[in-house]
Amino acid sequence: MYAFVLVIMLILLSGMIAYIGDQLGMKIGKKRISIFGLRPRYSSIIITVVTGMVIATLSVVILLSVYSGLRQALFNINEVMERLEQLDTELERRTAEVEEMEEQRDELQGRLDELRDERDELQVMVDDLSGERYELENRIEELNEELAAVSEELDEARDQLAYFRDEDIVFRRGEIIYSAVIEGGRSEDEIIADINDFLAQANAAASERPIELDDDTGMALHLQTEDILHAAQLLYNLERGERMIISLAARVNVPRHDKLRADLHLNRNFVVYDEGESIADRTIDADSSTSEIDDELRELLAEVNYHASQEGILQNIDGTVGSLDFVNFYQLVSDIQEYEGEVSVKVEASEEIWRSDRLSDNITFSIEAASGEEEAARIEFSGDEEDV
């Protein structure tokens, strides 16, 4: 507002001075006044020029008096120019810095996006690990519970062991007390009669050993009624003529004069080997020492045990499926030594062998030279000394 008023005043002042100069020039011209001895016309021109100079001078003086910045710019023009150049240089530098900062900002923005992506991925991993940790904590709790249960069982086993050390064991855990084959698919009365007969025979077999007998019933067996009913139901649902092996086994180790707690086990009975079917064979050097032949025969019996078990014959508690007479076993060693060189010893079924049978007098050993030139010797054994 102040600058606008000043400009108006300068215009008005300049107009007034021009008017005064014009009037003065006209008067000089009319009166033909001479300045500095010049013609009046030239004197009028001088007055006009001087008037213009006065207007310009007065305008400049007023402006310089009012605006100190204009005064400094007018009298210090070189410094102002240098300052302008410095400002231009500074502006260029700042512009370059701004551009560089914008590039850095773009890079940082890109890096920020990458970090956000990495953060999201890490968050997903953290969530997964949290889930795994939760599962592991649950699993640890389960294992701790299992460990506690095992510890309790171990303590019970230790207590039983401490007890059993002072008492003779009459029946070992899992030992077969009595076993029989019952035909299924018949009437309920027939099946119940067979089960009762089986339990009576099993009780008699168990009573032969020094265990606790019930004073009222004279029974040595302690069975669960549900097991007996389940066995009867299974036998009743079989096809006519199908046979099951029913076995009574000790549930735990039974010390002398203690209760016999037992379980019933049922297995389908079927023919494992037909008569004359090969069970196992082995080539033995008849010129070997007695101990070496003995070892070879024991390995052959181990093969018989393995193959028979794989085919389905039920094992005894010690993992065997039968036994051979000790004397006859070494008679077999002697018979092998009568040969020279390598002989083939074959074990065959001498009759139809069922799953419930034990391998003893139902197998034969045949010996023949490995070359097959000599007639084979067939030997039938029976007994209960050498395990098969």
C-alpha positions in Angstrom: 0.0 0.0 0.0 2.8 2.3 0.9 4.6 1.7 -2.4 1.4 2.4 -4.4 0.9 5.8 -2.7 4.6 6.7 -3.3 4.3 5.9 -7.0 1.1 8.1 -7.3 2.9 10.9 -5.5 5.9 10.6 -7.9 3.6 10.8 -10.9 1.8 13.8 -9.6 5.0 15.5 -8.6 6.6 14.8 -12.0 3.5 16.2 -13.8 3.6 19.3 -11.7 7.4 19.9 -12.3 6.8 19.3 -16.1 4.0 21.8 -16.0 6.1 24.4 -14.2 9.0 23.8 -16.6 6.7 24.2 -19.6 5.2 27.4 -18.3 8.7 28.7 -17.6 9.9 27.8 -21.1 6.9 29.5 -22.6 7.5 32.7 -20.7 11.1 32.7 -21.7 10.2 32.2 -25.3 7.6 35.0 -25.3 9.8 37.4 -23.5 12.7 36.3 -25.7 15.0 35.9 -22.7 18.5 34.6 -23.5 20.3 32.2 -21.2 24.0 32.1 -21.4 23.8 34.4 -24.4 21.9 31.8 -26.4 18.9 32.4 -28.7 15.6 32.3 -27.0 14.6 29.1 -28.8 17.7 27.3 -27.4 17.1 28.8 -24.0 13.6 27.2 -24.1 15.1 23.8 -25.0 17.5 24.1 -22.1 14.7 24.9 -19.7 12.8 21.8 -21.0 15.9 19.5 -20.6 16.6 20.8 -17.2 13.0 20.3 -16.2 13.3 16.6 -17.3 16.5 16.2 -15.4 15.0 17.7 -12.3 12.1 15.2 -12.6 14.4 12.2 -13.0 16.8 13.4 -10.2 14.0 14.1 -7.8 12.4 10.7 -8.6 15.7 8.9 -8.0 16.4 10.9 -4.8 13.0 10.1 -3.4 13.2 6.4 -4.2 16.7 6.1 -2.8 15.7 7.9 0.3 12.7 5.7 0.9 14.1 2.3 -0.1 17.4 1.5 1.5 17.6 -1.8 -0.4 17.3 0.0 -3.7 20.0 2.4 -2.6 22.3 -0.5 -1.6 21.5 -2.3 -4.9 22.3 0.8 -6.9 25.6 1.7 -5.3 26.7 -1.9 -4.7 25.7 -3.4 -8.0 28.8 -5.6 -8.2 28.3 -7.1 -4.8 24.7 -7.7 -5.7 25.7 -9.5 -8.9 28.2 -11.6 -7.1 25.6 -12.4 -4.5 23.2 -13.4 -7.2 25.8 -15.6 -8.7 26.4 -17.2 -5.3 22.7 -17.6 -4.8 22.4 -19.2 -8.3 25.3 -21.6 -7.4 23.7 -22.3 -4.1 20.4 -22.9 -5.8 21.9 -25.4 -8.2 23.7 -27.2 -5.3 20.5 -27.3 -3.3 18.6 -28.5 -6.4 21.2 -31.3 -6.9 20.9 -32.2 -3.2 17.2 -32.2 -3.4 17.3 -34.5 -6.5 19.8 -36.8 -4.7 17.6 -36.8 -1.6 14.6 -37.7 -3.8 16.6 -40.6 -5.3 17.6 -41.7 -1.8 14.0 -41.4 -0.8 12.9 -43.6 -3.7 15.6 -46.1 -2.7 14.6 -46.0 0.9 11.0 -46.4 -0.1 11.9 -49.5 -2.1 13.9 -50.8 0.7 11.0 -50.0 3.1 8.7 -52.1 0.9 11.2 -54.9 0.9 11.5 -54.7 4.7 7.8 -54.8 5.0 7.6 -57.9 2.8 10.4 -59.5 4.9 8.5 -58.5 8.0 5.4 -60.2 6.7 7.3 -63.3 5.8 9.0 -63.3 9.3 5.6 -62.9 10.9 4.3 -65.9 9.0 7.4 -67.8 10.2 6.8 -66.6 13.7 3.2 -67.7 13.5 4.3 -71.2 12.2 6.9 -71.5 14.9 4.4 -70.5 17.5 2.1 -73.2 16.3 5.0 -75.7 16.3 6.0 -74.6 19.8 2.4 -75.0 21.0 2.4 -78.6 19.5 5.8 -79.3 21.1 4.6 -78.1 24.4 1.5 -80.3 24.2 3.7 -83.2 23.1 6.1 -82.5 26.0 3.1 -82.6 28.4 2.0 -85.9 26.8 5.5 -87.4 27.2 5.6 -86.2 30.8 2.4 -87.9 31.4 3.6 -91.1 29.7 6.9 -90.8 31.6 4.9 -90.5 34.9 2.9 -93.6 33.9 6.0 -95.6 33.0 7.6 -94.5 36.2 4.6 -95.9 38.1 4.7 -99.1 36.2 8.5 -99.3 36.8 7.9 -98.8 40.5 5.2 -101.6 40.4 7.6 -103.8 38.5 10.3 -103.1 41.1 7.9 -104.0 43.9 6.9 -107.2 42.1 10.6 -108.0 41.5 11.4 -107.5 45.1 8.5 -109.8 46.0 9.4 -112.4 43.4 13.0 -112.6 44.5 11.8 -114.1 47.8 9.3 -116.5 46.1 9.6 -119.2 43.5 7.9 -118.4 40.2 5.4 -121.1 39.3 4.1 -119.6 36.0 5.9 -116.9 34.0 4.0 -114.1 32.4 2.6 -115.3 29.0 3.4 -118.9 29.7 0.8 -121.3 28.2 -1.0 -123.2 31.0 -3.2 -125.3 28.8 -4.1 -125.3 25.1 -6.7 -127.2 23.0 -8.5 -127.1 19.6 -12.2 -126.5 19.5 -14.4 -126.8 16.4 -16.6 -123.8 15.8 -19.9 -123.2 13.9 -21.8 -125.6 16.1 -24.7 -125.1 18.5 -24.4 -123.0 21.6 -24.8 -126.0 23.9 -22.0 -127.9 22.2 -19.6 -124.9 22.2 -20.4 -124.1 25.9 -19.8 -127.7 26.8 -16.4 -127.7 25.0 -15.4 -124.5 26.8 -16.4 -125.9 30.2 -14.4 -129.0 29.4 -11.4 -126.9 28.3 -11.6 -124.8 31.5 -11.8 -128.0 33.6 -8.7 -129.5 31.9 -6.9 -126.1 32.2 -7.7 -125.9 35.9 -6.5 -129.5 36.4 -3.2 -128.6 34.6 -2.7 -125.5 36.7 -3.5 -127.3 39.9 -0.5 -129.6 39.4 1.7 -126.7 40.5 1.7 -125.1 43.9 -0.7 -122.2 43.4 -3.5 -120.8 45.5 -6.8 -122.7 45.2 -10.3 -121.3 46.0 -11.4 -122.9 49.3 -15.0 -123.1 48.2 -14.7 -124.1 44.5 -11.3 -125.6 44.4 -10.6 -123.5 41.2 -7.1 -122.3 40.6 -8.0 -120.1 37.7 -9.0 -116.4 37.9 -10.6 -115.4 34.6 -12.8 -112.5 33.5 -16.3 -113.6 32.6 -16.2 -111.2 29.6 -13.3 -113.2 28.1 -15.1 -116.5 28.3 -18.3 -115.0 26.7 -16.2 -113.4 24.0 -14.5 -116.7 23.2 -17.9 -118.5 23.1 -19.2 -115.9 20.7 -16.2 -116.2 18.4 -16.5 -119.9 18.2 -20.3 -119.8 17.6 -19.8 -117.3 14.6 -17.3 -119.5 12.8 -18.1 -121.6 9.8 -19.0 -125.2 10.4 -15.9 -127.3 10.6 -13.5 -124.3 11.2 -11.3 -124.8 14.2 -9.8 -122.4 16.7 -6.8 -122.8 19.0 -7.9 -121.7 22.5 -5.0 -121.2 24.9 -4.9 -120.2 28.6 -1.8 -118.0 29.4 -0.6 -116.5 32.7 -1.3 -112.7 32.7 1.6 -112.0 35.2 4.4 -113.9 36.9 2.8 -116.1 39.5 4.8 -116.9 42.6 4.3 -120.1 44.7 1.0 -120.2 46.5 -0.3 -117.1 44.8 -3.4 -116.5 42.6 -3.2 -117.5 39.0 -4.6 -114.7 36.9 -4.9 -115.8 33.3 -6.1 -114.7 29.9 -7.8 -116.6 27.0 -6.2 -116.3 23.6 -7.9 -117.6 20.4 -6.1 -118.2 17.1 -7.5 -119.8 13.9 -6.1 -123.3 13.4 -5.0 -124.4 9.9 -2.6 -126.8 8.2 0.9 -125.3 8.1 2.7 -128.2 6.4 1.4 -131.1 4.4 2.9 -134.6 4.9 6.3 -134.8 3.1 6.6 -131.0 2.7 10.1 -129.5 3.2 10.6 -127.2 6.1 14.3 -126.4 5.9 17.6 -127.8 4.6 21.3 -127.2 5.1 24.6 -128.4 3.6 27.1 -129.6 6.2 30.7 -130.8 5.9 30.7 -134.3 7.4 34.5 -134.1 7.8 34.2 -131.2 10.2 34.7 -131.6 14.0 31.9 -132.7 16.2 31.5 -129.2 17.7 31.3 -127.7 14.2 28.6 -130.2 13.1 26.8 -129.5 16.3 26.8 -125.8 15.6 25.6 -126.4 12.0 22.7 -128.5 13.2 21.7 -126.0 15.8 21.7 -123.3 13.1 19.5 -125.7 11.0 17.1 -126.0 13.9 17.0 -122.2 14.2 16.0 -122.0 10.5 13.3 -124.6 11.2 12.0 -122.5 14.1 12.1 -119.3 12.0 10.4 -120.8 8.9 7.7 -122.6 11.0 7.0 -119.4 13.0 6.7 -117.4 9.7 4.3 -120.0 8.3 2.1 -119.7 11.3 2.9 -122.3 14.0 2.4 -120.7 17.4 5.6 -120.2 19.5 6.2 -121.2 23.1 7.0 -118.5 25.6 10.7 -118.9 24.9 10.1 -118.3 21.2 10.4 -122.0 20.1 7.9 -124.2 18.2 9.0 -127.6 19.5 12.0 -129.7 20.8 14.1 -132.7 20.0 15.4 -135.5 22.2 18.9 -134.7 23.3 20.2 -138.3 22.7 18.7 -138.5 19.2 20.1 -135.1 18.4 23.6 -136.3 18.9 22.7 -139.6 17.1 22.1 -137.3 14.1 25.5 -135.8 14.6 27.0 -139.3 14.6 25.0 -140.3 11.5 26.4 -137.3 9.6 30.0 -138.2 10.5 29.5 -141.5 8.8 29.6 -139.7 5.5 32.5 -138.1 3.7 32.5 -134.6 2.3 29.5 -132.4 2.2 26.0 -133.8 2.9 22.6 -132.3 2.6 20.4 -132.5 5.7 16.7 -131.9 5.1 13.9 -131.4 7.6 10.4 -132.5 6.3 7.0 -133.0 7.8 6.4 -136.7 8.5 2.6 -136.0 8.8 0.1 -133.2 8.4 1.2 -130.4 10.8 -1.4 -128.0 12.1 -0.8 -124.6 13.6 -1.5 -125.9 17.1 1.1 -128.7 16.8 4.6 -128.7 18.2 7.5 -129.8 16.0 8.9 -133.0 17.6 7.9 -136.5 16.5 6.1 -135.1 13.4 9.3 -134.2 11.5 12.0 -136.3 9.9 15.6 -135.6 9.0 17.0 -137.0 5.8 20.8 -137.1 5.1 22.3 -137.6 1.7 25.6 -136.8 0.0 25.6 -133.4 -1.6 26.4 -135.1 -4.9 23.3 -137.2 -4.6 25.1 -140.5 -5.5 24.4 -142.1 -2.1 21.0 -143.2 -0.9 19.4 -140.8 1.6 19.0 -141.9 5.2 15.7 -140.9 6.8 15.6 -140.4 10.6 12.6 -139.7 12.7 13.1 -138.1 16.1 10.9 -137.5 19.1 11.6 -136.0 22.5 11.7 -132.7 24.4 15.3 -131.7 25.0 16.7 -129.8 22.0 14.6 -126.8 21.1 13.4 -126.2 17.6 
